[in-house]
Amino acid sequence: MTADDTFGRLDDDDYPAYTMGRAAEMLGTTQGFLRAIGEARLITPLRSEGGHRRYSRYQLRIAARARELVDHGTSIEAACRIVILEDQLEEAQRINDEYRRAAESANPSTVA
C-alpha cells in the first residue's frame, strides 16, 4: 500500500481508522459501551493484525445514535434494536423512492 492509498482511505466512511480508545473518547463513552454494542451486534468492528478493534466513521455514527438513546434512559439492547430498525426503515424508504422514480419515468403520465 502506498501513501496515496492510505490518504485516499481517510475520506472513506468505511475505513477502520479509529482504535477503541480513540472511538470511545470521540463518543464521550467508555470502551465497555463499545464492547456492549458489539456484543448486541449493532456494529462489528474490524480487527487489526494484532487483534485490536478498529472502527470506521460510519460505525461511530451508529454508536453515537445508540449512545444518544442510552443517555435518554433506553437500555443498550433496546437502543441497538431501535438503531437497527431505523437503519432498515431508511433502507426500505430509499428502495421505495427508487422504485417510485423508476415507475414515474416509465409512465410519466401517472401521478403518485
Secondary structure, 3 states (H helix, E strand, C coil): CCHHHHHHHCCCCCCCCEEHHHHHHHHCCCHHHHHHHHHCCCCCCEECCCCCEEECHHHHHHHHHHHHHHHCCCCHHHHHHHHHHHHHHHHHHHHHHHHHHHHHHHCCCCCC
